[in-house]
Amino acid sequence: MPALTTTKPLSYKRTSSVTCRVQLILDTSMTSGIPLTRQQQDILEQFRREVFQEDILHEGDSIGTDDLTLLRFLRARKFDLNEAKKMIRNTQNWRKTVAGVGIDKLYDQLDIFDYPGREQVFRFWKMYFHKTDKRGRPLHIEFLGGCDVSELYKHVTPEKHWETIVVSAETLARETIPASSRAVGHDVGGAFVIVDLKKFGLSQFWKMKHLAQISLQLSQDYYPETLAKLAIINAPSSFAFIWSIIKSWMAKETAGKIDVLGSDYQSALLELIDAENLPTTLGGNCTCDHAGGCDFSGAGPWMDERLARPREATNGIFTVETKVEPPSEHEGNHGTPVRLMGDLADGSPNVDPGANTSSGDTTL
């Protein structure tokens, strides 16, 4: 299939006065390492036409209008055109109303790498982005052993904590996946999530069960197909019971991307992640001492891009033309680094009971 040329605005935090446009050349016959059939290519082209014709999408929408974004919705609904349109329409409606202000304003107001009360949140519910795996996929690390929702809510309201979860997911889509893709020269396809359950027990699970469930539910409805792999480490003996509950919330496609490991996980992780990119707490060599530790550093291609931007922005437009060749077959991933937009969860713990969770990707 011939390459398509698209022009996409890239939205960067703290630089709203600068309009950034990057011209991308995208070969849609192969994305995220999964080749499209001729029928799927035709459905993608029809999907693109119809979402614009039916006023579901508009150029410049922050959800993303590139083919990789559209394919996430199509794959989540098994290329059922009507179901995919319903899903993306619902997502667009949600994005306008989340947290009472809409996802764009929320994302502009809250920087996941630097927000008031971050230290308190991390004491009782630690999750952060940190570098990439050997395929270039961004790592998202969660330590749930120290999770204590009751203590957390003494320092931050449930609504504010929920907003950090929402913005974390939005940052994954707007910033970390695109930056990781640009760093390696091809679409990385999604994130590699590591969940550490050391010292995590049933009592903690019951306290966070509702929050975990609605996060998974909304992730599947509004933020599909951005999980590449999930490794659960230090799984306790009680996890078989916990897993039986969590698995019932998931689409089978998501469950198939999850590896459950015990305490002897280091060698498995190091097969996929370079030691210098893996925190010492997980068996790697990285400490990020220069940046306050791995959990607070935000280290990765996304932070490199932030640090490379001019401190002072001026009103103007710059363009960068990029042609991305697909990687060789052994690299296991294909595509092009386009903007991937999406979202995870509602801005309050209240969930629409009519939400459809039949497919999509999830993270805790």
Residue pairs with C-beta under 8 A, 6 or more apart in sequence:
1 27
1 28
1 29
1 36
1 41
3 25
3 26
3 27
4 25
4 26
4 27
4 28
4 67
5 23
5 24
5 25
5 26
6 23
6 24
6 26
6 65
6 66
6 67
6 338
7 21
7 22
7 23
7 24
8 21
8 22
8 24
8 64
8 65
8 66
8 338
8 339
9 19
9 20
9 21
9 60
9 339
10 20
10 21
10 22
10 178
10 339
11 20
11 62
11 174
12 18
12 20
12 175
12 305
12 306
12 309
13 107
13 108
13 111
13 175
13 306
14 111
15 309
15 313
16 108
16 313
17 313
17 314
17 315
18 313
18 314
18 315
18 316
18 317
18 318
19 316
19 317
20 317
20 318
21 317
21 318
21 319
22 319
22 320
22 322
23 319
23 320
23 321
23 322
24 66
24 322
24 324
24 336
24 337
24 338
25 322
25 323
25 324
25 336
26 66
26 67
26 68
26 324
26 335
26 336
26 338
27 326
27 336
28 36
28 41
28 44
28 67
28 71
29 35
29 36
29 41
30 36
30 326
30 334
30 335
31 67
31 68
31 71
31 187
31 334
31 335
31 336
32 68
32 71
32 187
32 189
32 190
32 333
32 334
32 335
33 189
33 332
33 333
33 334
33 335
34 334
36 44
39 79
40 74
40 79
43 74
43 79
43 81
44 67
44 70
44 71
44 74
46 81
47 70
47 73
47 74
47 81
47 84
47 85
48 67
48 70
50 56
50 81
50 85
51 57
51 70
51 85
51 88
52 58
54 85
56 85
56 88
56 89
56 92
57 63
57 65
57 88
57 92
58 65
59 65
61 92
61 341
62 95
62 103
62 104
62 107
62 174
62 341
63 69
63 88
63 91
63 92
63 95
63 341
63 342
63 343
64 173
64 338
64 339
64 340
64 341
64 342
66 338
66 339
66 340
67 338
68 187
68 335
68 336
68 338
68 340
69 338
69 339
69 340
69 341
69 342
70 88
71 225
72 224
72 225
72 226
72 340
72 342
73 84
73 87
73 88
73 91
73 224
73 225
74 81
74 84
75 224
75 225
76 84
76 87
76 220
76 224
76 225
76 359
76 360
76 361
77 83
77 84
77 87
77 359
78 359
87 221
87 224
87 356
90 221
90 222
90 356
91 221
91 222
91 342
91 343
94 103
94 221
94 222
94 343
94 346
95 102
95 103
95 104
95 222
95 343
96 102
96 103
98 106
98 166
98 343
98 346
98 347
99 106
99 159
99 163
99 166
99 346
99 347
99 348
100 347
101 109
101 347
103 166
103 170
103 343
106 163
106 166
106 167
106 170
106 347
107 167
107 170
107 171
107 174
110 163
110 164
110 167
111 167
112 129
112 164
112 167
112 168
112 171
113 171
113 298
113 303
115 164
117 155
117 156
117 160
118 296
120 152
120 155
120 156
121 152
121 155
121 156
121 161
121 164
122 128
122 295
122 296
123 146
123 151
123 152
124 146
124 147
124 148
124 149
124 151
124 152
124 155
125 144
125 147
125 148
125 149
125 152
125 161
126 142
126 143
126 146
126 295
127 140
127 141
127 142
127 143
127 168
128 140
128 141
128 294
128 295
128 296
128 298
129 138
129 139
129 140
129 141
129 168
129 171
129 172
129 176
129 298
129 300
129 302
130 139
130 140
130 141
130 277
130 279
130 286
130 288
130 294
130 295
130 297
130 298
130 299
130 300
131 138
131 139
131 277
131 278
131 286
131 299
131 300
132 138
132 139
132 180
132 183
132 188
132 192
132 277
132 300
132 301
133 139
133 192
133 272
133 273
133 274
133 277
134 272
134 273
134 274
135 184
135 188
135 228
135 272
135 331
135 332
135 333
136 180
136 181
136 183
136 184
136 186
136 188
136 333
137 180
137 188
137 189
137 190
137 191
137 192
137 228
137 229
138 172
138 176
138 177
138 179
138 180
138 188
138 191
138 192
138 300
138 301
138 302
139 191
139 192
139 193
139 194
139 273
139 277
139 278
139 300
140 172
140 176
140 191
140 192
140 193
140 194
140 363
141 193
141 194
141 196
141 279
141 282
141 295
142 193
142 194
142 195
142 196
142 363
142 364
143 196
143 198
143 281
144 195
144 196
144 197
144 200
144 204
144 208
144 364
145 196
145 197
145 198
145 199
145 200
145 234
146 199
147 200
147 204
147 207
147 208
148 204
148 207
149 207
149 208
149 211
150 207
152 161
153 161
158 349
159 347
159 348
159 349
162 211
162 345
162 346
162 347
162 348
162 349
163 347
165 215
165 344
165 345
166 343
166 344
166 345
166 346
166 347
168 344
169 219
169 223
169 342
169 343
169 344
169 345
169 363
170 342
170 343
170 344
171 302
172 191
172 226
172 342
172 344
173 223
173 226
173 340
173 341
173 342
173 343
174 339
174 340
174 341
175 302
176 191
176 300
176 301
176 302
177 188
177 190
177 191
177 226
177 340
178 337
178 338
178 339
178 340
179 300
179 301
179 302
179 304
179 305
180 188
180 300
180 301
180 302
181 187
181 188
181 335
181 336
181 337
181 338
181 340
182 301
182 305
182 337
183 301
183 304
184 327
185 324
185 325
185 327
185 337
186 324
186 326
186 327
186 331
186 333
186 334
186 335
186 336
186 337
187 333
187 334
187 335
187 336
187 337
187 338
188 228
188 333
189 228
189 333
189 335
190 225
190 226
190 227
190 228
190 229
190 361
191 226
191 227
191 228
191 363
192 228
192 229
192 230
192 231
192 272
192 273
193 227
193 229
193 230
193 231
193 363
193 364
194 230
194 231
194 233
194 269
194 282
195 230
195 231
195 232
195 233
195 364
196 233
196 234
196 281
196 282
197 232
197 233
197 234
197 235
197 236
197 239
198 233
198 234
198 263
200 234
200 236
201 236
201 238
202 238
202 241
202 242
205 238
205 242
209 245
210 349
211 349
212 246
212 364
213 249
214 345
214 346
214 349
214 351
215 344
215 345
215 362
215 363
215 364
216 246
216 249
216 250
216 357
216 362
216 363
216 364
217 249
217 351
217 355
217 357
218 344
218 345
218 346
218 351
218 355
219 344
219 345
219 360
219 361
219 362
219 363
220 250
220 251
220 254
220 357
220 358
220 359
220 360
220 361
220 362
221 355
221 356
221 357
221 360
222 342
222 343
222 344
222 345
223 342
223 343
223 344
223 345
223 360
223 361
224 342
224 359
224 360
224 361
225 360
225 361
226 340
226 342
226 361
227 254
227 257
227 361
227 362
227 363
228 257
229 257
229 258
229 259
229 272
230 257
230 258
230 259
230 363
231 258
231 259
231 261
231 265
231 268
231 269
232 239
232 258
232 259
232 260
232 261
233 261
233 262
233 263
233 265
233 269
233 282
234 261
234 262
234 263
234 265
235 243
235 260
235 261
235 262
239 260
243 260
247 255
249 357
249 362
250 362
251 357
251 358
251 359
251 360
251 361
251 362
253 359
253 361
254 360
254 361
254 362
257 361
259 268
261 268
265 283
266 282
266 283
269 278
269 282
269 283
269 284
270 278
270 283
270 284
273 284
274 284
275 284
275 285
275 286
276 284
276 285
276 286
277 284
277 286
278 284
278 285
278 286
279 286
279 287
279 288
279 294
279 295
280 286
280 287
280 294
281 294
286 294
286 299
287 293
287 294
288 294
288 296
288 297
288 299
290 297
291 297
291 298
291 299
297 303
322 337
324 335
324 336
324 337
326 334
326 335
327 333
327 334
344 363
346 352
